[in-house]
């Protein structure tokens, strides 16, 4: 027989038994387990002499795996048309992304940074933006009426010129620049699903007349980057 027994000093954790006969008696099983216990204790003692405790962190060469759970109905947003989005996530982050039918998404890489970046991207895609939330986003596009800020991967919102300063803003470039990181808050998600943002907080936000907060050109909105 081939009888493998694994475990700790406190007990057995796994057993594998292969036989080429019809069966074995209780005495043989007991004897095998007794011998395995002695052998296991000796091996653990040798291991403890070399390293007394588990390492606080995984080796830099060990693969890192993280599982993210997403709603099944949103799997398509992670995959993208023809697999475009998932390929983009993998190419840019360097992590491997495996999406299961039950909404489990496994992200793997030898680099923790790559895993973290991919997980943040996936969570950003599936996150439902709500009014009152605050983000630090990047200015992606500038228009005459304001600036589009990416608050989550693939999700942009508009900061209208009236929401950039308590004073009059003639041109968005007077306040922000492309690629600049800015802190914003979500004013509302309008009836077309577009995200309206503000760079004003606290007392400054109260100084902006309510009518200006919805003064936004009616342009089609989508969740991803747009081209004009």
Secondary structure, 3 states (H helix, E strand, C coil): CEEEEEEECCEEEEEEEECCCCCCCHHHHHHHHHHHHHHHHHHHHHHHHHCCCCCCCCCCCCCEEEEEECCHHHHHHHHCHHHHHHHHHHHHHCCEEEECCCCEEEEEECCHHHHHHHHHHHHHHHCCCCCCCEEEEEEEEEECCEEEEEEECCEEEEEEHHHCCCCCCCCHHHCCCCCCEEEEEEEEECCCCCEEEECCCHHHHHCCCHHHHCCCCCCCCCCCCCCC
